[in-house]
């Protein structure tokens, strides 16, 4: 299993190259270019009447000239811009340890800090730009003192007409809407959508993501369709803006770019744009990814008299954690008695090799004093972490609250799972005690459309981990899904706190019991399988140690998928397959045999179907 001491260890940071900045002076109207290390991604910045940028990827335009600017005290600093001094250029190439999709993250970019003046009074400010091999990012930095009002931004993306876009509507604030598909140039006027949004460019150019990273001291960004091809940054949780003291540093405005889906899924760009953790968190042995059983989907609110049975089932599965959800605060009349009951249950769980997480409403940990009291109690009774639910919409005040919770939880050595939450923006790199968050329409919403399930891995999970609470093996709850589709969710949807949705009895009695027991919560390596396409089929091969898991989720079109096993090592592997049944969706077709890297699997996928394989080196 994963060793927590390896999690984002500062001692293992390998700074391969840092090139000292070079300086030069650009004229007011000169185009400024920043190229990725491999030269395939180019962002061009054009000062003038209004500051604009454009992006090329493999010599194709993927963002046409688009406005930039931050509006402070009613003044758009993107207006009437001119370069105001020397540019600072740097190049960085580093590796660091991470958890989730793979073990080693790569942070390789070329950067420029551009001093500018803008607005009617020619106020000084800076634009920070980075070009990676898999995208571009920029942010605004305005040195201020005293109080001021941030009205919003003029930031936008002007996309090539015909680009396919997958997105959530902006009618929700908890990011729990299902995903839709549109074509740029055919969307309705004034359409609002949430970030991130996934893109497929025309002409085999590749894929992209419009989003933000390192959201802190700011309001959450959504997108507003402006004209047939434009998307403007809006802040619907702070429609009149927000007040702030001192310097203003915006989140990064990100265009992630990938030649294929494997590059998209394995991108570290969002995390790379966030600061590394402090040394004590980088080496924190108490931060431990793991699997959890959860009672809510099949048992509802927690009944005290049933909790030891759930813990016993967790132990039988070999899982590390059990999550006690909303309702425990009413045990034995509530108050002190409820805490005492939870403490006794925590003691019993530890005696069985299981550690508890518990649910808490965000209102009980809103203020610093409330958090200190609550986190102290939670730690005293032996909880490993808290599922914090129902935060308010992510205006600037509540965005800061997320960081405050993670900081205070870290001080008490508690891990966190946010529910009803804003999207992640890479801050889990800074605060590795955040193991997951919801911000997804998961299994708790019922059976999701196959378009949604086959879009998520290439959109929401590129943004960061998500608590989907997967895998129900209950025939009456399938609603057209197959057992193999349900099982594949636990392979395809990554979460370092992998909170499974069904009763362990159903898992233990299924043909997939051994696979479910072996399933890890974090991976050393991930490969997107050929034949995958956003919104159609999601096929993944993931490795931990010397074992591989294959997970495939299909849409509503029956199909056959060919999977070459050329990613395997030498020698023979024991293959356990759990495939769709041709006759019924509430059964597995299980088979076992020996295979090598020269073999190819043929997967018959039914409508709303799936497939899971477990491969281990065969012992002689």
C-alpha positions in Angstrom: 0.0 0.0 0.0 0.9 3.7 -0.3 3.5 4.9 2.3 2.4 8.3 3.6 6.0 9.3 4.3 6.5 9.4 0.5 3.7 12.0 0.1 5.0 15.2 -1.5 8.3 14.9 0.5 10.4 18.0 0.3 13.6 16.0 0.5 12.6 14.3 -2.7 12.0 17.5 -4.7 14.4 17.4 -7.6 14.9 20.8 -9.0 16.6 19.9 -12.2 17.1 23.4 -13.7 16.4 26.9 -12.7 17.5 29.5 -15.2 18.1 33.0 -13.8 15.9 35.7 -15.1 16.9 37.7 -18.1 15.7 41.3 -18.6 14.9 43.4 -21.5 12.6 46.4 -22.2 9.7 46.0 -24.6 7.9 48.8 -26.3 4.3 49.5 -25.4 2.9 47.9 -28.5 5.4 45.0 -28.8 4.0 41.5 -28.8 5.4 39.5 -25.9 5.8 35.7 -26.5 6.3 33.0 -23.9 7.0 29.5 -25.3 6.7 26.1 -23.6 10.0 24.2 -23.0 9.2 22.0 -26.0 8.2 25.0 -28.2 4.8 23.5 -29.0 2.7 25.9 -26.9 3.0 29.7 -27.4 1.2 32.4 -25.6 1.3 35.9 -27.0 0.6 39.0 -25.0 -0.4 42.2 -26.8 -0.5 45.5 -24.8 -2.4 48.4 -26.3 -5.9 49.9 -26.1 -6.9 46.7 -24.2 -4.5 44.0 -23.2 -5.1 40.7 -25.1 -3.5 37.3 -25.3 -3.7 34.4 -27.8 -2.5 30.8 -27.6 -1.1 28.5 -30.3 -0.7 24.7 -29.8 1.2 22.7 -32.4 1.0 25.8 -34.8 -2.8 25.9 -34.5 -4.8 28.7 -32.8 -6.6 27.3 -29.8 -7.4 30.7 -28.1 -7.9 33.6 -30.5 -7.1 37.2 -29.3 -8.9 37.5 -26.0 -9.2 40.3 -23.4 -7.3 40.3 -20.1 -7.6 42.5 -17.1 -8.7 42.9 -13.5 -11.1 45.6 -12.4 -10.3 47.3 -9.1 -12.3 50.2 -7.7 -14.1 50.5 -11.0 -11.0 50.7 -13.1 -10.1 48.0 -15.6 -6.3 47.7 -15.5 -6.4 45.9 -18.8 -7.4 49.2 -20.6 -4.7 51.4 -22.2 -1.8 49.0 -21.2 1.9 49.6 -21.8 5.0 47.7 -20.7 6.5 49.5 -17.8 10.1 48.3 -17.4 12.0 45.1 -17.7 10.6 41.6 -18.1 11.8 38.8 -15.9 12.1 35.5 -17.6 12.7 32.1 -15.9 12.7 28.4 -16.7 11.9 25.8 -14.1 12.1 22.0 -14.3 11.3 20.0 -11.2 9.8 16.8 -10.0 7.8 16.2 -6.8 5.8 13.4 -5.3 2.0 13.5 -5.5 -0.9 11.1 -4.9 -3.8 10.1 -7.0 -3.3 9.4 -10.7 0.4 8.8 -10.5 3.3 9.2 -8.0 5.7 11.6 -9.7 4.6 15.0 -10.8 6.5 17.1 -13.4 6.6 20.9 -13.1 8.4 22.2 -16.2 7.7 25.7 -17.6 9.0 28.9 -19.0 7.7 32.1 -17.3 7.6 35.8 -17.7 6.7 38.6 -15.2 5.6 41.5 -17.3 5.4 45.0 -15.6 2.6 47.0 -17.0 0.6 50.2 -16.5 -3.1 50.3 -17.2 -6.3 52.2 -16.6 -7.0 55.9 -17.0 -4.4 56.7 -14.4 -1.7 54.4 -15.8 -1.5 52.4 -12.6 1.4 50.0 -12.2 0.7 46.2 -12.0 2.2 42.9 -13.1 1.1 40.1 -15.3 2.6 36.7 -14.5 2.6 34.2 -17.4 3.7 30.6 -17.6 3.9 28.3 -20.6 4.0 24.5 -20.0 4.2 21.7 -22.5 0.6 21.0 -21.5 -0.9 24.5 -21.3 -0.6 28.1 -20.3 -1.6 30.1 -17.3 -1.5 33.7 -16.2 -2.5 35.8 -13.2 -2.8 39.4 -12.2 -0.7 40.9 -9.4 -1.5 44.4 -8.2 0.5 45.9 -5.3 -2.1 47.8 -3.2 -2.3 49.2 0.3 -5.4 49.8 2.4 -8.9 48.8 1.4 -10.1 48.5 -2.2 -12.9 46.8 -4.1 -12.5 44.1 -6.7 -15.3 44.5 -9.2 -14.3 41.5 -11.4 -12.2 40.8 -14.5 -12.4 41.3 -18.2 -10.7 37.9 -18.7 -12.1 35.9 -21.5 -11.4 32.9 -23.9 -12.2 33.4 -27.6 -12.3 29.8 -28.9 -12.1 28.5 -32.5 -15.6 27.9 -33.9 -16.5 24.3 -34.1 -14.7 23.3 -30.8 -16.6 20.7 -28.9 -17.2 21.7 -25.2 -18.3 19.6 -22.2 -19.5 21.6 -19.2 -21.9 22.0 -16.3 -24.5 24.6 -16.3 -24.2 27.5 -13.9 -27.5 26.9 -12.2 -25.8 25.2 -9.3 -23.3 26.4 -6.7 -22.1 23.0 -5.4 -20.8 21.6 -8.7 -23.3 18.7 -8.5 -24.9 19.2 -11.9 -24.5 16.6 -14.7 -22.3 17.4 -17.7 -23.6 18.6 -21.1 -22.0 18.7 -24.5 -22.2 21.7 -26.9 -20.4 23.1 -30.0 -18.7 26.5 -29.8 -20.6 28.7 -32.2 -23.9 26.9 -31.6 -24.5 27.7 -28.0 -27.2 30.0 -26.8 -26.4 33.6 -26.1 -25.7 34.5 -22.5 -25.2 30.9 -21.6 -23.5 30.5 -18.2 -21.4 27.5 -17.3 -19.1 26.4 -14.5 -15.3 26.0 -14.8 -13.7 23.7 -15.7 -15.0 23.0 -19.2 -13.3 20.4 -21.4 -12.6 21.1 -25.1 -11.8 19.1 -28.2 -10.4 21.3 -31.0 -11.1 20.7 -34.6 -8.5 19.3 -37.1 -7.1 16.7 -34.7 -5.3 19.5 -32.8 -6.0 17.9 -29.4 -7.9 18.6 -26.2 -8.1 21.4 -23.6 -9.5 22.6 -20.4 -10.6 26.2 -19.4 -10.3 26.7 -15.7 -8.5 28.3 -12.8 -5.9 27.2 -10.3 -4.7 28.3 -6.8 -8.0 29.8 -5.8 -7.4 31.7 -2.6 -8.3 35.2 -1.3 -10.7 35.5 -4.2 -14.1 34.6 -5.5 -14.9 31.4 -7.4 -14.8 31.9 -11.2 -17.6 30.8 -13.6 -17.9 31.4 -17.3 -20.4 33.5 -19.3 -20.9 32.8 -23.0 -20.2 36.2 -24.7 -21.1 36.1 -28.3 -20.8 33.0 -30.5 -17.3 32.0 -29.5 -16.3 34.0 -26.4 -16.4 32.9 -22.7 -15.9 35.6 -20.0 -14.9 35.1 -16.4 -17.7 36.0 -14.0 -18.1 35.7 -10.2 -21.7 34.8 -9.6 -21.2 34.3 -5.9 -19.9 37.9 -5.6 -22.0 39.7 -8.4 -21.2 43.1 -7.0 -17.5 42.3 -6.3 -15.8 42.1 -2.9 -13.6 44.2 -0.6 -10.0 43.4 0.1 -7.0 44.9 1.9 -3.5 45.0 0.6 -2.0 43.2 -2.4 -4.2 41.5 -5.0 -3.0 38.3 -6.5 -5.6 36.6 -8.7 -5.9 32.8 -9.2 -4.2 31.5 -12.3 -6.3 31.6 -15.4 -5.6 28.3 -17.1 -5.8 26.8 -20.6 -4.7 23.2 -20.3 -3.7 21.7 -23.6 -3.1 18.0 -24.5 -2.4 16.1 -27.7 -4.4 13.2 -26.5 -6.5 12.0 -23.6 -3.6 10.2 -21.9 -1.7 13.5 -21.7 -4.9 15.3 -20.5 -5.6 12.8 -17.7 -1.9 12.8 -16.5 -1.5 16.6 -16.5 -0.1 18.1 -13.3 -0.7 21.6 -14.4 -3.4 22.5 -11.9 -1.3 21.4 -8.9 1.9 22.8 -10.4 0.4 26.3 -10.1 0.0 26.0 -6.3 2.7 26.3 -3.6 4.3 23.1 -2.2 3.4 22.1 1.4 5.4 23.1 4.4 8.1 20.6 5.4 6.1 19.2 8.3 3.1 18.5 6.0 5.3 17.1 3.3 6.6 14.5 5.7 3.4 14.0 7.7 3.0 10.3 8.6 -0.6 10.9 9.7 -1.7 11.7 6.2 -2.7 8.3 5.0 -4.8 7.7 1.8 -7.1 4.7 2.1 -10.4 3.0 1.3 -13.6 3.5 3.4 -17.0 1.9 3.8 -19.9 4.3 4.1 -23.5 3.6 5.3 -25.5 6.5 3.8 -26.4 5.1 0.3 -27.7 1.8 1.6 -28.4 2.4 5.2 -29.4 6.1 5.5 -28.6 7.9 8.8 -26.4 6.0 11.2 -28.1 3.8 13.7 -25.9 3.5 16.8 -26.9 -0.1 17.4 -25.8 -1.1 13.9 -22.4 0.7 13.7 -20.2 -2.2 15.0 -21.6 -4.4 12.3 -20.6 -1.9 9.7 -17.1 -1.7 11.3 -16.9 -5.5 11.2 -17.8 -5.4 7.5 -15.1 -2.8 6.9 -12.5 -5.0 8.6 -13.6 -8.0 6.5 -13.0 -5.9 3.4 -9.5 -5.0 4.7 -10.4 -1.3 4.3 -8.6 1.3 6.5 -11.6 3.6 7.3 -15.2 3.8 8.1 -17.2 7.0 7.7 -20.0 7.9 10.1 -22.3 10.4 8.3 -25.0 12.9 9.3 -27.1 11.7 12.2 -24.6 10.7 14.8 -25.0 14.0 16.7 -28.5 12.7 17.8 -27.2 9.5 19.4 -28.3 9.0 23.0 -30.0 12.3 23.1 -27.3 14.4 21.5 -24.7 16.7 23.0 -22.1 15.2 25.3 -23.8 11.8 25.1 -23.5 11.7 21.3 -19.8 12.5 21.5 -19.3 9.9 24.2 -21.0 7.3 21.9 -18.8 8.3 19.0 -15.8 8.0 21.2 -16.7 4.5 22.3 -17.3 3.5 18.7 -14.0 5.0 17.7 -12.3 2.9 20.4 -14.0 -0.3 19.1 -13.0 0.5 15.5 -9.4 0.9 16.4 -9.5 -2.5 18.2 -10.6 -3.9 14.8 -7.8 -2.2 12.8 -10.3 0.4 11.4 -10.1 4.2 11.9 -13.2 6.5 11.9 -14.1 9.6 9.9 -17.1 11.6 10.9 -19.5 14.0 9.3 -19.8 17.7 10.4 -21.9 20.5 9.1 -19.7 23.5 8.0 -21.7 25.8 10.3 -20.1 24.1 13.4 -16.6 24.8 12.2 -17.1 28.2 10.6 -15.2 30.5 13.1 -11.7 29.9 14.4 -12.9 29.3 17.9 -15.5 26.8 16.7 -12.9 24.9 14.7 -10.5 24.8 17.5 -13.1 23.3 19.9 -14.4 20.8 17.3 -11.1 19.7 16.0 -9.8 19.2 19.5 -12.7 16.9 20.4 -12.4 15.0 17.1 -8.7 14.3 17.7 -9.2 13.4 21.3 -11.6 10.6 20.4 -9.3 9.2 17.7 -10.9 10.4 14.5 -8.7 10.3 11.4 -10.6 12.9 9.5 -13.8 14.9 9.0 -16.3 15.1 6.2 -17.2 18.8 6.2 -20.6 19.4 4.5 -22.8 22.3 3.4 -20.4 25.2 3.1 -22.0 28.3 1.6 -21.5 29.3 -2.1 -17.9 30.2 -2.7 -17.7 33.9 -2.5 -14.4 35.4 -1.4 -15.1 34.9 2.3 -16.0 31.2 1.9 -13.1 30.6 -0.5 -10.8 31.7 2.3 -12.7 29.5 4.8 -11.5 26.3 2.9 -7.9 27.2 3.5 -8.5 28.1 7.1 -10.2 24.8 7.7 -7.3 22.9 6.2 -4.7 24.9 8.1 -6.5 24.3 11.4 -7.2 20.7 10.7 -3.5 20.1 9.9 -2.6 21.6 13.3 -4.7 18.8 14.8 -3.5 16.1 12.4 -6.9 15.7 10.8 -7.6 14.8 7.2 -10.5 16.5 5.4 -13.2 15.6 2.8 -15.2 18.6 1.7 -18.8 18.0 0.5 -21.3 20.4 -1.1 -18.1 22.1 -2.1 -16.5 24.4 -4.6 -14.2 22.7 -7.2 -10.7 21.9 -6.2 -8.0 24.2 -7.8 -4.8 22.3 -6.9 -4.6 23.5 -3.3 -4.4 19.9 -2.2 -0.8 20.2 -3.1 -0.4 22.9 -0.5 -2.6 21.1 2.0 -2.1 17.4 1.4 -4.4 16.7 4.4 -7.3 17.3 2.0 -7.7 13.8 0.7 -10.8 14.5 -1.4 -13.8 16.7 -2.0 -17.2 16.2 -3.7 -18.0 19.0 -6.2 -19.4 16.2 -8.5 -22.7 14.6 -9.3 -21.8 11.2 -7.8 -23.5 8.0 -7.0 -25.4 9.7 -4.2 -27.4 11.5 -7.0 -28.7 8.1 -8.3 -27.7 6.5 -11.5 -26.0 9.2 -13.6 -26.4 9.3 -17.4 -23.6 7.5 -19.2 -22.6 10.8 -20.9 -21.9 12.1 -17.4 -19.9 9.1 -16.2 -17.8 8.9 -19.4 -17.1 12.7 -19.3 -16.0 12.9 -15.7 -12.5 11.2 -16.0 -11.5 13.7 -18.7 -12.9 16.8 -17.1 -13.7 16.9 -13.4 -11.0 14.5 -12.4 -8.4 16.4 -14.4 -9.3 19.4 -12.2 -8.6 17.3 -9.0 -9.8 14.4 -6.9 -13.5 13.8 -6.4 -15.6 11.8 -3.9 -18.0 10.0 -6.2 -18.9 7.3 -3.6 -19.0 4.6 -6.4 -20.1 1.0 -6.9 -23.6 -0.2 -5.9 -24.2 -3.9 -6.5 -27.9 -3.7 -5.7 -30.1 -4.8 -8.7 -32.9 -2.4 -7.8 -30.5 0.6 -7.8 -28.8 0.0 -11.1 -31.3 1.8 -13.4 -29.8 0.4 -16.5 -26.2 0.3 -15.3 -24.4 -3.0 -15.2 -22.5 -4.5 -12.3 -19.2 -4.2 -14.4 -20.0 -0.5 -15.0 -20.5 0.0 -11.2 -17.3 -1.8 -10.4 -15.3 0.1 -13.0 -16.2 3.4 -11.3 -13.9 2.5 -8.4 -11.0 2.2 -10.9 -11.8 5.1 -13.2 -12.9 7.7 -10.6 -9.8 8.5 -8.4 -10.0 9.6 -4.8 -7.2 9.2 -2.2 -10.1 8.8 0.3 -11.9 6.2 -1.7 -15.3 6.1 0.0 -17.3 3.2 -1.4 -21.1 3.4 -1.6 -22.4 -0.1 -0.9 -22.9 -2.3 2.2 -19.8 -4.5 2.6 -22.1 -7.5 2.8 -23.0 -7.0 -0.9 -19.3 -6.7 -1.8 -18.3 -9.8 0.1 -21.0 -11.9 -1.4 -20.2 -10.8 -5.0 -18.0 -12.4 -7.6 -15.8 -9.3 -7.4 -15.0 -9.6 -3.7 -11.3 -10.3 -4.1 -10.9 -7.5 -6.6 -12.7 -5.0 -4.3 -10.5 -6.0 -1.4 -7.4 -5.5 -3.5 -8.4 -2.2 -5.1 -6.1 0.7 -4.0 -7.0 4.3 -3.4 -3.9 5.8 -5.1 -1.9 4.8 -8.2 1.7 4.8 -9.3 0.9 5.0 -13.0 -2.2 5.7 -15.2 -2.7 5.1 -18.9 -5.8 6.0 -20.9 -6.6 3.1 -23.2 -6.9 3.6 -27.0 -10.5 3.8 -28.0 -11.5 6.2 -25.2 -13.4 9.3 -26.0 -15.0 12.0 -23.9 -18.6 11.3 -23.3 -18.5 7.9 -25.0 -16.1 5.4 -23.4 -13.6 5.8 -20.6 -10.9 3.1 -20.5 -8.1 3.2 -18.0 -5.1 1.0 -17.0 -3.8 1.9 -13.6 -0.8 0.4 -11.7 0.1 0.2 -8.1 3.3 -1.7 -7.5 3.5 -4.6 -9.8 -0.3 -5.0 -10.1 -2.5 -3.5 -12.8 -6.2 -2.8 -12.8 -8.2 -2.1 -16.0 -11.5 -0.2 -15.7 -13.8 0.7 -18.6 -17.1 2.6 -18.5 -19.3 2.6 -21.6 -22.0 4.9 -22.8 -25.4 3.8 -24.4 -23.8 2.3 -27.5 -22.9 -1.4 -27.3 -19.3 -1.8 -28.5 -16.3 -4.1 -28.6 -13.0 -2.6 -27.3 -9.6 -4.1 -28.1 -7.0 -3.6 -25.3 -3.4 -4.5 -26.0 -1.5 -5.6 -22.8 1.8 -4.1 -24.0 2.0 -2.1 -20.8 2.7 -5.2 -18.7 6.1 -6.2 -17.6 8.0 -9.4 -18.5 6.6 -12.9 -17.8 3.1 -14.1 -17.2 0.3 -12.4 -15.4 -2.7 -13.8 -13.6 -5.7 -12.1 -15.1 -9.1 -11.9 -13.3 -11.8 -10.5 -15.6 -15.2 -9.2 -14.5 -17.2 -8.4 -17.7 -20.8 -7.7 -18.7 -23.3 -10.5 -19.0 -25.1 -10.6 -22.3 -28.3 -11.7 -20.6 -28.6 -9.4 -17.5 -27.0 -6.3 -16.1 -27.0 -7.5 -12.5 -24.4 -10.2 -12.9 -20.7 -10.5 -13.7 -19.1 -12.8 -16.2 -15.9 -13.8 -14.3 -13.0 -15.6 -15.9 -9.4 -16.2 -14.9 -6.3 -17.1 -17.1 -2.7 -16.3 -17.7 -1.6 -13.6 -20.1 1.5 -11.8 -21.2 2.3 -8.4 -22.6 1.9 -9.8 -26.2 -1.8 -10.6 -25.6 -4.8 -8.4 -26.5 -8.1 -8.5 -24.7 -11.4 -8.2 -26.5 -14.0 -6.5 -24.3 -17.7 -6.8 -25.2 -19.4 -3.8 -23.6 -23.2 -3.6 -23.3 -25.2 -0.4 -23.2 -24.3 1.4 -19.9 -21.9 -1.4 -19.4 -18.3 -1.8 -18.2 -15.3 -4.0 -17.6 -12.7 -4.6 -14.9 -9.5 -6.6 -14.9 -7.0 -7.3 -12.2 -3.5 -8.4 -13.3 -0.7 -9.7 -11.0 2.6 -11.3 -11.9 2.1 -15.1 -11.9 4.1 -16.9 -9.2 6.2 -19.8 -10.5 
